[in-house]
C-alpha cells in the first residue's frame, strides 16, 4: 500500500487543522492505520491509531481530547482532526499502515507498521 499525507500548514495556537492520508490498493480496509509525528531533534512518536472498521481508536496522552482520528474505507482515506493546537504539536506528521488487526489495547509500536507516507509539516505558532 502507498500512502500520501496532506493537510499540514501553519496555524496559530488554539487553531485547528485536518490532516488526510490517502492510500492506494484494494485492501485498505484490512490495514490498521496510525498517525505519528516527529519534532526536530526528537524521536518519532505515535499519536493515534484506528482499527479496520474505524470503531476503535487510541491516542497518545498528549493529544487525547484534542485530536480525533477517523477513516473512510470507501475513499481509502484516514483523517486526523487536530483542535486546540499547541506550539508543542509542531512536527512532521506521518501516516502509517499496519497489516492485520488492532490488538494489545493501545498504540502499536512503530516497528509494527510496514508502510509509511512521506510526512506533512504542521507548525503551530504561539
C-alpha positions as CSV (number, residue, x, y, z in Angstrom):
1,X,0.0,0.0,0.0
2,X,1.2,3.5,-0.8
3,X,0.3,6.4,1.4
4,X,0.1,10.1,0.7
5,X,-0.3,12.6,3.6
6,X,-1.6,16.1,3.2
7,X,-3.2,19.0,5.0
8,X,-0.3,20.3,7.1
9,X,0.4,24.0,7.4
10,X,1.0,27.0,9.7
11,X,-1.6,27.7,12.3
12,X,-1.8,29.8,15.4
13,X,-2.1,28.2,18.9
14,X,-5.7,27.3,19.6
15,X,-6.4,26.7,15.9
16,X,-7.3,23.6,14.0
17,X,-6.1,21.6,11.1
18,X,-7.3,18.4,9.4
19,X,-4.7,16.0,8.0
20,X,-5.6,13.5,5.4
21,X,-3.8,10.3,4.3
22,X,-4.9,8.7,1.0
23,X,-3.9,5.1,0.4
24,X,-3.7,3.1,-2.8
25,X,-4.8,-0.5,-3.1
26,X,-7.9,-2.5,-2.8
27,X,-7.3,-4.0,0.7
28,X,-7.2,-0.7,2.6
29,X,-9.9,-1.8,5.0
30,X,-7.6,-4.6,6.2
31,X,-4.9,-2.2,7.5
32,X,-4.8,-0.7,10.9
33,X,-3.8,3.0,10.3
34,X,-1.8,5.2,12.5
35,X,-0.5,8.8,12.7
36,X,3.0,9.6,14.0
37,X,4.8,12.8,14.4
38,X,8.5,13.8,14.7
39,X,9.7,17.1,16.0
40,X,13.2,18.4,15.3
41,X,15.7,16.5,17.4
42,X,13.2,14.1,18.8
43,X,12.1,10.5,18.3
44,X,9.1,9.8,16.1
45,X,6.2,9.2,18.4
46,X,2.8,7.6,17.9
47,X,-0.1,10.0,18.0
48,X,-3.2,7.9,17.2
49,X,-4.3,4.6,15.7
50,X,-7.6,3.4,14.2
51,X,-8.9,-0.1,13.7
52,X,-10.1,-1.6,10.4
53,X,-13.7,-0.5,10.8
54,X,-12.9,2.7,12.5
55,X,-14.8,1.6,15.6
56,X,-11.7,1.6,17.8
57,X,-9.2,4.4,18.3
58,X,-6.4,5.1,20.7
59,X,-4.5,8.3,21.3
60,X,-1.3,9.5,23.0
61,X,-2.0,11.2,26.3
62,X,-0.5,14.4,24.9
63,X,-3.3,14.7,22.2
64,X,-6.2,13.0,23.9
65,X,-9.3,15.1,23.9
66,X,-7.9,17.4,21.2
67,X,-7.2,15.1,18.2
68,X,-9.7,12.8,16.5
69,X,-8.7,10.1,14.1
70,X,-11.3,8.7,11.6
71,X,-11.3,6.7,8.4
72,X,-13.4,6.4,5.2
73,X,-12.8,3.0,3.7
74,X,-14.8,3.8,0.6
75,X,-12.4,6.6,-0.1
76,X,-9.2,4.8,1.1
77,X,-8.5,7.7,3.4
78,X,-7.8,8.4,7.0
79,X,-8.0,11.7,8.8
80,X,-6.6,13.4,11.8
81,X,-8.7,16.3,13.1
82,X,-6.5,18.4,15.3
83,X,-8.1,21.0,17.5
84,X,-6.8,23.3,20.2
85,X,-3.3,23.1,18.7
86,X,-0.3,24.0,20.8
87,X,3.2,25.0,19.8
88,X,4.4,21.6,21.1
89,X,2.3,20.0,18.4
90,X,4.7,21.3,15.8
91,X,6.2,18.4,13.9
92,X,6.2,16.5,10.7
93,X,3.2,14.2,10.8
94,X,3.3,10.8,9.1
95,X,0.6,8.3,8.4
96,X,1.4,4.6,8.6
97,X,-0.3,1.3,7.8
98,X,-0.1,-2.0,9.7
99,X,-1.4,-5.2,8.2
100,X,-3.6,-7.2,10.4
101,X,-6.0,-6.4,13.3
102,X,-5.6,-3.9,16.1
103,X,-4.6,-5.8,19.2
104,X,-3.0,-5.0,22.5
105,X,-5.4,-2.4,23.7
106,X,-3.3,0.6,22.9
107,X,-0.9,2.3,20.4
108,X,1.1,-0.2,18.4
109,X,4.9,0.2,18.3
110,X,6.5,2.0,15.4
111,X,8.1,-1.3,14.3
112,X,4.7,-2.9,13.7
113,X,3.9,-0.6,10.8
114,X,5.2,-1.7,7.5
115,X,4.1,1.2,5.3
116,X,4.7,4.9,5.7
117,X,3.7,8.1,4.0
118,X,6.0,11.0,3.2
119,X,5.0,13.3,6.0
120,X,3.3,16.7,6.2
121,X,4.6,19.6,8.2
122,X,2.5,21.1,10.9
123,X,3.7,24.3,12.5
124,X,1.9,25.9,15.4
125,X,2.9,29.5,16.3
126,X,2.4,30.9,19.8
